[in-house]
Amino acid sequence: MQTIIKKPMPDVDDDIRERQQALLKKLENKQTRIAVIGLGRIGLPLALSFAYSGYHVTGIDLSYGMLAMLKKGDVPFHEPGLQHYLTTAQAADKVYFSTDIRNTDDVDIIFITIGVDLDKNYHPVYTKLKILLRQIDYRRDLLIILRPTVSPGTMSNIVYPTIHKKCAKENGLVQGLDFWVSYVPERLAEGKAIEELKFLPLIIGTDSDFVFTYISKLFKRLNPGKTCLKAQANEAEFVKLFCNAFRYVNFALANQFAFLTAPHGVDVNRVIKMANIDYPRATIPLPGLVGGYCLSKDGFLLTQDPEGNFLSDAWRLNEFLPSYIVECARNIVSDRCGMTEEVHYQIWGITFKKDSDDMRLSPAWKLALLLTNYGERIMSVDPNIPIGDEYENITIQNAIARTKQYQTCVIVAMNHHEFYNMELYKKLDKDTIVIDIWNCVSFEADQYLENVYKFGRDF
């Protein structure tokens, strides 16, 4: 009687390992195809960094205006090194831009970089993210990497269930077995995105050793020495929020210090600088306007409660500052000029941070709008905004307007590097009222001008 020897069935684990090894080899050979959904100040540097490194990248965004600029070879915002990356990637035919998410159907890795907004009650809104997750074509060996700042529990309560529901209905694929999803929070600073993509430690939220290895090897193509840390997804969610909350609260503390020194006529900037010199336990930031798309909202992603906690107290103080400065400026102008003299205000800097062209949630811009609400005549001077642009009936210039026809009040609302230049203040009439929020006015300029008022010293 002939003995029939049955061949062993292939082990599921063996199949998975073979697929994983094939993906790693593909990555090593730069055959991995990457898509980045959301080409803002986080997504575009990411997309162009990988394209510049030799990978084929598809960038997806719904802004036709932005894509038109990119296709012509122009970056839509200022970021050092970004224009060079775009030019090089396009010359090598490594980057493609589209509004159609179906152009991600043949890629190996999809990055999601769209932001999470807050509603009027300061609760996170995940509508856009859910819609996007339902549009993705999930398939075997696909890796999804989420980068936006999210509230704790977003991955387990929103992302995984949304994906599971779609797959259960359409193809029966299982996350973690057929494809993978990871949360890898971005922690980039505008103006440093290209360099920080290379050198900042990367937090990789995943339970899978393979996914950790896969993502680590991908980012190490930007810098072989990059540090990569494995975390649970919910741990990774907290990492980014802790970083921004820590910075935001410390900025609020510095502003509180300014309120404490001013009644004594003591310059808070001098005090803080002396406190920090060669003292290892003091890293006190200098005071000033605090805002932007991340810092002003991320505390609410962390607590989801606008009342009754330390973070909300910091938020109220920082958000109050533009109104306080406007009130002080108008009182100073009234004391110096009376109620009959015509006064024009110049707002120096309207972006939310130094040497940036980003006006999103800018407290300096909020300050300008508050002045217009009082009916004041204002213009803004910002070297980072295109000449002649107009927003909310405020004209943006990049040069100082000097005239003898009326009294001028300059509010130095942002600490762009140009505003530290003594020659700039020599262009002003000596009796110009200067409200210096950022300590940009040097000692020499302070002596030259007759009416300098510094935040944390004079008000």
FIKOL-321572 format. One record per residue (C-alpha): residue number from 0; z, x, y. Coordinates in nm, 4 decimals, always signed. Example, Ala and Ser with C-alpha at 12.3 -4.5 7.8 and 13.67 -1.06 7.14 Angstrom:
# FIKOL-321572
{0; {+0.7800; +1.2300; -0.4500}}
{1; {+0.7140; +1.3670; -0.1060}}
***
This chain:
# FIKOL-321572
{0; {+0.0000; +0.0000; +0.0000}}
{1; {-0.1080; +0.1434; +0.3334}}
{2; {+0.1647; +0.1988; +0.5858}}
{3; {+0.0738; +0.0793; +0.9343}}
{4; {+0.2338; +0.2867; +1.2053}}
{5; {+0.2702; +0.0950; +1.5291}}
{6; {+0.2247; +0.2900; +1.8508}}
{7; {+0.5294; +0.2634; +2.0756}}
{8; {+0.4901; +0.0409; +2.3783}}
{9; {+0.4801; +0.2419; +2.7017}}
{10; {+0.8204; +0.2534; +2.8662}}
{11; {+0.8428; +0.0661; +3.1977}}
{12; {+1.0385; +0.3546; +3.3445}}
{13; {+0.7667; +0.5967; +3.2405}}
{14; {+0.5084; +0.3823; +3.4158}}
{15; {+0.7130; +0.3770; +3.7348}}
{16; {+0.7657; +0.7526; +3.7256}}
{17; {+0.3951; +0.8155; +3.6818}}
{18; {+0.3141; +0.5921; +3.9765}}
{19; {+0.5761; +0.7635; +4.1897}}
{20; {+0.4497; +1.1107; +4.1025}}
{21; {+0.0955; +1.0020; +4.1876}}
{22; {+0.2139; +0.8819; +4.5300}}
{23; {+0.3947; +1.2094; +4.6009}}
{24; {+0.0855; +1.4082; +4.5004}}
{25; {-0.1280; +1.1903; +4.7260}}
{26; {+0.1136; +1.2571; +5.0116}}
{27; {+0.1040; +1.6311; +4.9465}}
{28; {-0.2765; +1.6283; +4.9626}}
{29; {-0.2752; +1.4286; +5.2871}}
{30; {-0.4563; +1.1416; +5.1182}}
{31; {-0.1813; +0.8924; +5.2022}}
{32; {-0.3032; +0.6249; +5.4412}}
{33; {-0.0530; +0.5052; +5.7001}}
{34; {-0.0348; +0.1988; +5.9254}}
{35; {+0.1932; +0.1521; +6.2250}}
{36; {+0.2449; -0.2033; +6.3483}}
{37; {+0.3518; -0.2061; +6.7121}}
{38; {+0.2131; +0.0657; +6.9402}}
{39; {+0.4804; +0.0742; +7.2064}}
{40; {+0.6904; +0.3706; +7.3111}}
{41; {+0.8242; +0.4117; +6.9569}}
{42; {+0.5223; +0.3160; +6.7467}}
{43; {+0.2479; +0.5052; +6.9300}}
{44; {+0.4156; +0.8495; +6.9229}}
{45; {+0.4890; +0.7899; +6.5537}}
{46; {+0.1297; +0.6919; +6.4735}}
{47; {-0.0236; +0.9799; +6.6656}}
{48; {+0.2217; +1.2343; +6.5233}}
{49; {+0.1077; +1.1581; +6.1694}}
{50; {-0.2590; +1.1398; +6.2725}}
{51; {-0.2245; +1.4758; +6.4493}}
{52; {-0.0731; +1.6139; +6.1273}}
{53; {-0.3867; +1.5184; +5.9349}}
{54; {-0.3143; +1.1740; +5.7892}}
{55; {-0.5401; +0.8739; +5.8345}}
{56; {-0.3490; +0.6270; +6.0524}}
{57; {-0.4259; +0.2680; +6.1491}}
{58; {-0.2474; +0.1449; +6.4612}}
{59; {-0.1971; -0.2308; +6.4942}}
{60; {-0.1030; -0.4064; +6.8177}}
{61; {-0.1789; -0.7439; +6.9747}}
{62; {-0.2359; -0.6015; +7.3236}}
{63; {-0.6117; -0.5900; +7.3785}}
{64; {-0.5601; -0.4010; +7.7044}}
{65; {-0.3602; -0.1279; +7.5355}}
{66; {-0.6079; -0.0935; +7.2502}}
{67; {-0.8978; -0.0740; +7.4941}}
{68; {-0.7303; +0.2191; +7.6695}}
{69; {-0.6558; +0.3946; +7.3410}}
{70; {-1.0094; +0.3512; +7.2118}}
{71; {-1.1384; +0.5065; +7.5354}}
{72; {-0.9064; +0.8006; +7.4741}}
{73; {-0.6325; +0.7230; +7.7282}}
{74; {-0.2624; +0.6769; +7.6489}}
{75; {-0.1098; +0.3636; +7.8083}}
{76; {+0.2178; +0.5245; +7.9222}}
{77; {+0.3649; +0.8619; +8.0055}}
{78; {+0.5003; +1.0632; +7.7155}}
{79; {+0.4700; +1.4447; +7.7140}}
{80; {+0.2234; +1.5652; +7.4508}}
{81; {+0.0953; +1.2183; +7.3636}}
{82; {-0.2436; +1.2534; +7.5337}}
{83; {-0.3123; +1.5778; +7.3490}}
{84; {-0.2193; +1.4158; +7.0173}}
{85; {-0.4523; +1.1208; +7.0836}}
{86; {-0.7439; +1.3404; +7.1875}}
{87; {-0.7033; +1.5652; +6.8843}}
{88; {-0.6613; +1.2785; +6.6368}}
{89; {-0.9654; +1.0937; +6.7682}}
{90; {-1.1787; +1.4085; +6.7569}}
{91; {-1.0811; +1.4502; +6.3901}}
{92; {-1.1430; +1.0792; +6.3191}}
{93; {-0.7856; +1.0396; +6.1942}}
{94; {-0.6769; +0.7335; +6.3938}}
{95; {-0.8109; +0.3788; +6.4168}}
{96; {-0.6816; +0.0924; +6.6323}}
{97; {-0.6986; -0.2814; +6.5668}}
{98; {-0.5344; -0.6149; +6.6424}}
{99; {-0.5937; -0.7402; +6.2870}}
{100; {-0.3120; -0.6899; +6.0368}}
{101; {-0.5655; -0.7241; +5.7549}}
{102; {-0.6636; -0.3676; +5.8383}}
{103; {-0.3414; -0.2609; +5.6655}}
{104; {-0.4560; -0.3974; +5.3278}}
{105; {-0.5654; -0.0565; +5.1960}}
{106; {-0.2817; +0.1618; +5.3265}}
{107; {+0.0016; +0.3203; +5.1283}}
{108; {+0.2751; +0.3086; +5.3923}}
{109; {+0.3356; +0.0514; +5.6657}}
{110; {+0.5714; +0.1256; +5.9554}}
{111; {+0.7053; -0.1756; +6.1472}}
{112; {+0.8141; -0.0850; +6.5009}}
{113; {+0.8151; -0.4184; +6.6862}}
{114; {+1.1333; -0.4794; +6.8838}}
{115; {+1.3983; -0.7489; +6.8446}}
{116; {+1.4717; -0.9493; +7.1598}}
{117; {+1.7715; -1.1593; +7.2629}}
{118; {+1.7737; -1.5282; +7.3541}}
{119; {+1.9461; -1.6694; +7.6623}}
{120; {+2.2774; -1.6682; +7.4753}}
{121; {+2.2354; -1.2992; +7.3860}}
{122; {+2.1693; -1.3657; +7.0187}}
{123; {+1.8946; -1.1705; +6.8377}}
{124; {+1.5651; -1.3491; +6.7829}}
{125; {+1.3816; -1.2544; +6.4617}}
{126; {+1.0898; -1.4966; +6.4840}}
{127; {+0.8267; -1.2257; +6.5423}}
{128; {+0.9639; -1.0093; +6.2631}}
{129; {+0.9678; -1.2960; +6.0135}}
{130; {+0.6108; -1.3951; +6.0999}}
{131; {+0.4975; -1.0367; +6.0548}}
{132; {+0.6748; -0.9987; +5.7194}}
{133; {+0.4972; -1.3121; +5.5949}}
{134; {+0.1581; -1.1727; +5.6997}}
{135; {+0.1781; -0.8450; +5.5098}}
{136; {-0.0179; -0.8157; +5.1844}}
{137; {+0.2477; -0.6901; +4.9406}}
{138; {+0.1031; -0.4972; +4.6493}}
{139; {+0.1992; -0.2380; +4.3929}}
{140; {+0.3064; +0.1009; +4.5274}}
{141; {+0.3236; -0.0121; +4.8922}}
{142; {+0.6091; +0.1267; +5.1025}}
{143; {+0.7332; -0.0702; +5.4047}}
{144; {+0.9457; +0.1224; +5.6582}}
{145; {+1.1224; -0.0712; +5.9339}}
{146; {+1.2138; +0.1213; +6.2508}}
{147; {+1.3380; -0.1291; +6.5140}}
{148; {+1.7011; -0.1606; +6.6199}}
{149; {+1.8489; -0.4624; +6.4416}}
{150; {+2.1863; -0.6312; +6.4031}}
{151; {+2.4024; -0.5542; +6.0978}}
{152; {+2.2924; -0.7486; +5.7921}}
{153; {+1.9323; -0.7933; +5.9049}}
{154; {+1.7866; -0.6199; +5.6014}}
{155; {+1.9956; -0.8115; +5.3460}}
{156; {+1.9951; -1.1492; +5.5236}}
{157; {+1.6467; -1.1635; +5.6767}}
{158; {+1.4065; -0.8910; +5.5641}}
{159; {+1.4636; -0.8844; +5.1876}}
{160; {+1.4836; -1.2675; +5.1467}}
{161; {+1.1694; -1.3235; +5.3565}}
{162; {+0.9727; -1.0735; +5.1489}}
{163; {+1.1135; -1.2046; +4.8188}}
{164; {+1.0184; -1.5626; +4.9039}}
{165; {+0.6609; -1.4664; +4.9891}}
{166; {+0.6152; -1.2560; +4.6743}}
{167; {+0.7735; -1.5176; +4.4470}}
{168; {+0.5263; -1.7733; +4.5798}}
{169; {+0.2119; -1.5584; +4.5827}}
{170; {+0.2117; -1.2723; +4.3320}}
{171; {+0.5468; -1.2335; +4.1535}}
{172; {+0.5893; -0.8714; +4.2621}}
{173; {+0.9436; -0.7381; +4.2821}}
{174; {+1.0727; -0.5267; +4.5678}}
{175; {+1.2215; -0.2057; +4.4303}}
{176; {+1.0085; -0.2175; +4.1169}}
{177; {+0.6518; -0.2857; +4.2271}}
{178; {+0.6842; -0.1846; +4.5919}}
{179; {+0.9575; -0.0583; +4.8224}}
{180; {+1.1211; -0.1449; +5.1552}}
{181; {+1.3389; +0.0905; +5.3589}}
{182; {+1.5174; +0.0819; +5.6929}}
{183; {+1.4760; +0.4059; +5.8893}}
{184; {+1.6080; +0.3520; +6.2447}}
{185; {+1.4441; +0.5332; +6.5329}}
{186; {+1.6708; +0.7175; +6.7755}}
{187; {+1.4113; +0.8629; +7.0101}}
{188; {+1.4490; +0.9151; +7.3837}}
{189; {+1.1546; +0.8353; +7.6078}}
{190; {+1.0031; +1.1551; +7.7375}}
{191; {+1.1140; +1.3427; +7.4250}}
{192; {+0.9603; +1.1289; +7.1501}}
{193; {+0.7126; +1.3845; +7.0151}}
{194; {+0.9699; +1.6628; +6.9867}}
{195; {+1.2486; +1.4383; +6.8573}}
{196; {+1.0255; +1.3013; +6.5819}}
{197; {+1.0160; +1.6589; +6.4569}}
{198; {+1.3749; +1.7665; +6.5066}}
{199; {+1.6161; +1.4691; +6.5140}}
{200; {+1.7941; +1.4068; +6.1810}}
{201; {+1.6404; +1.1110; +5.9987}}
{202; {+1.8592; +0.8341; +5.8544}}
{203; {+1.6869; +0.6783; +5.5516}}
{204; {+1.8331; +0.3460; +5.4420}}
{205; {+1.7558; +0.2994; +5.0727}}
{206; {+1.9172; +0.2773; +4.7278}}
{207; {+1.6205; +0.4540; +4.5687}}
{208; {+1.6139; +0.8295; +4.5128}}
{209; {+1.2354; +0.8118; +4.4984}}
{210; {+1.2056; +0.6309; +4.8325}}
{211; {+1.4391; +0.8857; +4.9915}}
{212; {+1.2259; +1.1694; +4.8568}}
{213; {+0.8995; +0.9974; +4.9548}}
{214; {+1.0061; +0.9336; +5.3153}}
{215; {+1.1706; +1.2761; +5.3490}}
{216; {+0.8538; +1.4529; +5.2357}}
{217; {+0.6479; +1.2403; +5.4749}}
{218; {+0.8549; +1.3303; +5.7818}}
{219; {+0.8862; +1.6926; +5.6755}}
{220; {+0.5103; +1.7148; +5.7247}}
{221; {+0.5986; +1.6980; +6.0964}}
{222; {+0.8651; +1.9681; +6.0550}}
{223; {+0.9542; +2.1258; +5.7183}}
{224; {+1.3070; +2.1930; +5.8406}}
{225; {+1.3813; +1.8327; +5.9386}}
{226; {+1.7203; +1.7030; +5.8217}}
{227; {+1.7044; +1.3791; +5.6213}}
{228; {+2.0157; +1.1812; +5.5285}}
{229; {+2.0349; +0.9093; +5.2655}}
{230; {+2.2257; +0.5915; +5.3545}}
{231; {+2.2627; +0.2332; +5.2468}}
{232; {+2.0445; +0.0014; +5.4543}}
{233; {+2.3464; -0.1596; +5.6218}}
{234; {+2.4898; +0.1839; +5.7019}}
{235; {+2.1617; +0.2803; +5.8667}}
{236; {+2.1733; -0.0380; +6.0746}}
{237; {+2.5106; +0.0641; +6.2153}}
{238; {+2.4094; +0.4262; +6.2851}}
{239; {+2.1582; +0.3382; +6.5570}}
{240; {+2.3837; +0.0735; +6.7116}}
{241; {+2.6817; +0.3085; +6.7209}}
{242; {+2.4732; +0.5751; +6.8958}}
{243; {+2.3595; +0.3422; +7.1738}}
{244; {+2.6949; +0.1642; +7.2101}}
{245; {+2.8730; +0.4980; +7.2437}}
{246; {+2.6394; +0.6095; +7.5203}}
{247; {+2.6492; +0.2749; +7.7014}}
{248; {+3.0289; +0.2529; +7.7029}}
{249; {+3.0603; +0.6107; +7.8269}}
{250; {+2.8197; +0.5396; +8.1116}}
{251; {+3.0307; +0.2372; +8.2033}}
{252; {+3.3418; +0.4560; +8.2027}}
{253; {+3.1727; +0.7018; +8.4396}}
{254; {+3.0885; +0.4129; +8.6726}}
{255; {+3.4472; +0.2931; +8.6537}}
{256; {+3.5578; +0.6416; +8.7574}}
{257; {+3.3272; +0.6123; +9.0613}}
{258; {+3.5038; +0.2917; +9.1648}}
{259; {+3.8383; +0.4716; +9.1367}}
{260; {+3.7541; +0.7809; +9.3436}}
{261; {+3.5646; +0.6138; +9.6298}}
{262; {+3.8715; +0.4567; +9.8000}}
{263; {+4.0204; +0.8068; +9.8243}}
{264; {+3.7051; +0.9611; +9.9690}}
{265; {+3.6829; +1.1866; +9.6638}}
{266; {+3.3382; +1.2677; +9.5234}}
{267; {+3.3323; +1.1502; +9.1609}}
{268; {+3.0426; +1.3838; +9.0770}}
{269; {+3.2396; +1.6926; +9.1808}}
{270; {+3.5429; +1.5741; +8.9851}}
{271; {+3.3442; +1.5096; +8.6667}}
{272; {+3.1565; +1.8391; +8.6883}}
{273; {+3.4836; +2.0309; +8.7260}}
{274; {+3.6405; +1.8352; +8.4399}}
{275; {+3.3501; +1.9258; +8.2109}}
{276; {+3.3251; +2.2984; +8.2902}}
{277; {+3.4256; +2.5034; +7.9841}}
{278; {+3.6557; +2.2275; +7.8603}}
{279; {+3.5621; +2.1495; +7.4977}}
{280; {+3.7074; +1.7979; +7.4938}}
{281; {+3.5331; +1.6627; +7.8049}}
{282; {+3.1684; +1.5547; +7.8022}}
{283; {+3.1922; +1.2938; +8.0755}}
{284; {+2.8512; +1.1673; +8.1958}}
{285; {+2.7767; +1.1274; +8.5651}}
{286; {+2.7741; +0.7731; +8.7093}}
{287; {+2.4636; +0.5752; +8.7991}}
{288; {+2.2550; +0.2707; +8.7159}}
{289; {+2.2391; +0.1969; +8.3421}}
{290; {+1.9802; -0.0178; +8.1668}}
{291; {+1.6499; -0.0178; +7.9877}}
{292; {+1.5136; -0.1970; +7.6862}}
{293; {+1.7685; -0.0545; +7.4418}}
{294; {+2.1008; +0.0260; +7.6046}}
{295; {+2.1453; -0.3000; +7.7925}}
{296; {+2.0961; -0.5191; +7.4849}}
{297; {+2.1974; -0.3239; +7.1765}}
{298; {+2.5671; -0.3990; +7.2195}}
{299; {+2.4887; -0.7651; +7.1579}}
{300; {+2.3026; -0.6746; +6.8399}}
{301; {+2.6189; -0.4990; +6.7264}}
{302; {+2.8695; -0.7750; +6.8093}}
{303; {+2.6497; -1.0851; +6.8658}}
{304; {+2.9310; -1.2015; +7.0913}}
{305; {+2.8971; -1.1714; +7.4703}}
{306; {+3.2653; -1.2380; +7.5356}}
{307; {+3.6021; -1.0862; +7.4655}}
{308; {+3.5307; -0.7336; +7.3464}}
{309; {+3.5148; -0.3803; +7.4779}}
{310; {+3.1339; -0.3675; +7.4657}}
{311; {+3.0969; -0.6832; +7.6726}}
{312; {+3.3336; -0.5398; +7.9361}}
{313; {+3.1123; -0.2320; +7.9613}}
{314; {+2.8039; -0.4531; +7.9850}}
{315; {+2.9533; -0.6595; +8.2694}}
{316; {+3.0428; -0.3470; +8.4660}}
{317; {+2.7005; -0.1863; +8.4278}}
{318; {+2.5150; -0.5113; +8.4978}}
{319; {+2.7291; -0.5723; +8.8072}}
{320; {+2.6394; -0.2377; +8.9627}}
{321; {+2.2991; -0.3317; +9.1192}}
{322; {+2.4569; -0.6320; +9.2940}}
{323; {+2.7469; -0.4200; +9.4139}}
{324; {+2.5163; -0.1531; +9.5569}}
{325; {+2.3021; -0.4114; +9.7368}}
{326; {+2.6137; -0.5650; +9.8912}}
{327; {+2.7422; -0.2229; +10.0013}}
{328; {+2.4029; -0.1183; +10.1394}}
{329; {+2.3672; -0.4346; +10.3458}}
{330; {+2.7201; -0.3959; +10.4801}}
{331; {+2.6544; -0.0328; +10.5764}}
{332; {+2.3277; -0.1282; +10.7475}}
{333; {+2.5000; -0.4121; +10.9320}}
{334; {+2.7770; -0.1797; +11.0531}}
{335; {+2.5284; +0.0842; +11.1709}}
{336; {+2.2559; -0.1355; +11.3161}}
{337; {+2.4099; -0.4728; +11.3895}}
{338; {+2.2351; -0.8002; +11.3093}}
{339; {+1.9459; -0.7768; +11.5578}}
{340; {+1.7753; -0.4446; +11.4766}}
{341; {+1.4846; -0.4596; +11.2304}}
{342; {+1.5590; -0.2589; +10.9180}}
{343; {+1.3199; -0.1688; +10.6366}}
{344; {+1.4464; -0.0638; +10.2956}}
{345; {+1.2862; +0.2008; +10.0781}}
{346; {+1.3865; +0.1975; +9.7120}}
{347; {+1.3331; +0.5428; +9.5657}}
{348; {+1.2713; +0.4970; +9.1939}}
{349; {+1.2270; +0.1665; +9.0110}}
{350; {+1.2042; +0.2731; +8.6477}}
{351; {+1.5043; +0.2517; +8.4174}}
{352; {+1.5435; +0.6257; +8.3558}}
{353; {+1.4677; +0.9644; +8.5046}}
{354; {+1.1020; +1.0739; +8.5137}}
{355; {+0.9865; +0.7681; +8.3177}}
{356; {+0.7254; +0.5041; +8.3981}}
{357; {+0.9101; +0.2343; +8.2011}}
{358; {+1.0347; -0.0569; +8.4128}}
{359; {+1.1633; -0.2748; +8.1281}}
{360; {+1.5118; -0.4087; +8.2106}}
{361; {+1.5396; -0.1515; +8.4871}}
{362; {+1.8551; -0.1915; +8.6995}}
{363; {+1.6775; -0.0134; +8.9858}}
{364; {+1.4104; -0.2821; +8.9809}}
{365; {+1.6805; -0.5481; +8.9640}}
{366; {+1.8308; -0.3949; +9.2766}}
{367; {+1.4949; -0.4177; +9.4566}}
{368; {+1.4528; -0.7821; +9.3601}}
{369; {+1.8029; -0.8646; +9.4807}}
{370; {+1.7163; -0.7263; +9.8237}}
{371; {+1.4028; -0.9416; +9.8389}}
{372; {+1.6181; -1.2446; +9.7599}}
{373; {+1.8036; -1.1728; +10.0844}}
{374; {+1.4714; -1.1667; +10.2680}}
{375; {+1.4871; -0.7937; +10.3376}}
{376; {+1.1696; -0.5934; +10.4050}}
{377; {+1.1340; -0.3421; +10.1257}}
{378; {+0.8916; -0.1037; +9.9625}}
{379; {+0.9416; +0.1236; +9.6668}}
{380; {+0.8636; +0.4903; +9.6271}}
{381; {+0.8159; +0.6009; +9.2681}}
{382; {+0.6049; +0.9028; +9.1680}}
{383; {+0.5708; +0.7688; +8.8121}}
{384; {+0.4102; +0.4334; +8.8997}}
{385; {+0.0407; +0.4086; +8.9992}}
{386; {-0.0190; +0.4095; +9.3751}}
{387; {-0.0628; +0.0698; +9.5324}}
{388; {+0.0646; -0.1299; +9.2354}}
{389; {+0.2461; -0.4449; +9.3386}}
{390; {+0.5137; -0.6309; +9.1437}}
{391; {+0.6925; -0.9414; +9.2670}}
{392; {+0.5435; -0.8788; +9.6160}}
{393; {+0.6931; -0.5292; +9.6285}}
{394; {+0.4377; -0.2564; +9.6943}}
{395; {+0.4828; +0.0675; +9.5036}}
{396; {+0.3993; +0.3961; +9.6790}}
{397; {+0.4378; +0.7548; +9.5670}}
{398; {+0.4897; +0.9017; +9.9126}}
{399; {+0.7517; +0.8549; +10.1805}}
{400; {+0.6701; +0.6156; +10.4639}}
{401; {+0.8063; +0.7458; +10.7945}}
{402; {+0.7962; +0.5499; +11.1181}}
{403; {+0.9874; +0.5281; +11.4454}}
{404; {+0.9159; +0.1569; +11.4768}}
{405; {+1.2233; +0.0479; +11.2841}}
{406; {+1.5416; +0.1735; +11.1237}}
{407; {+1.5018; +0.2788; +10.7619}}
{408; {+1.7522; +0.2537; +10.4807}}
{409; {+1.6655; +0.4619; +10.1736}}
{410; {+1.8347; +0.3737; +9.8453}}
{411; {+1.7986; +0.6531; +9.5891}}
{412; {+1.8025; +0.4217; +9.2885}}
{413; {+1.6745; +0.6606; +9.0195}}
{414; {+1.7224; +1.0328; +8.9695}}
{415; {+1.3591; +1.1407; +8.9290}}
{416; {+1.3393; +1.5180; +8.9640}}
{417; {+1.1340; +1.4848; +9.2854}}
{418; {+1.4306; +1.3214; +9.4581}}
{419; {+1.6406; +1.6395; +9.4383}}
{420; {+1.3968; +1.8253; +9.6656}}
{421; {+1.5447; +1.9127; +10.0047}}
{422; {+1.1974; +1.9057; +10.1640}}
{423; {+1.1722; +1.5356; +10.0833}}
{424; {+1.4754; +1.4560; +10.2978}}
{425; {+1.3467; +1.6678; +10.5854}}
{426; {+1.0579; +1.4200; +10.6120}}
{427; {+1.3069; +1.1484; +10.7056}}
{428; {+1.4340; +1.0839; +11.0562}}
{429; {+1.7838; +1.2251; +11.0901}}
{430; {+1.9351; +0.8842; +11.1579}}
{431; {+1.7881; +0.7347; +10.8371}}
{432; {+2.0545; +0.5610; +10.6310}}
{433; {+2.0535; +0.7069; +10.2798}}
{434; {+2.2390; +0.5337; +9.9952}}
{435; {+2.2619; +0.7937; +9.7180}}
{436; {+2.3504; +0.6428; +9.3804}}
{437; {+2.2690; +0.9495; +9.1699}}
{438; {+2.4014; +1.2414; +9.3768}}
{439; {+2.0448; +1.3539; +9.4401}}
{440; {+2.1159; +1.4446; +9.8033}}
{441; {+2.2176; +1.8094; +9.8115}}
{442; {+2.4908; +1.9508; +10.0345}}
{443; {+2.2224; +2.0881; +10.2690}}
{444; {+2.0449; +1.7511; +10.2902}}
{445; {+2.3786; +1.5800; +10.3400}}
{446; {+2.4445; +1.8065; +10.6386}}
{447; {+2.0935; +1.7589; +10.7776}}
{448; {+2.0995; +1.3779; +10.7706}}
{449; {+2.3477; +1.1811; +10.9780}}
{450; {+2.4055; +0.8766; +10.7562}}
{451; {+2.4383; +0.9675; +10.3879}}
{452; {+2.6553; +0.7439; +10.1679}}
{453; {+2.7204; +0.8480; +9.8095}}
{454; {+2.8270; +0.6230; +9.5217}}
{455; {+3.1688; +0.7344; +9.4018}}
{456; {+3.2546; +0.9020; +9.7330}}
{457; {+3.1800; +0.6651; +10.0194}}
{458; {+3.1543; +0.3341; +9.8366}}
***
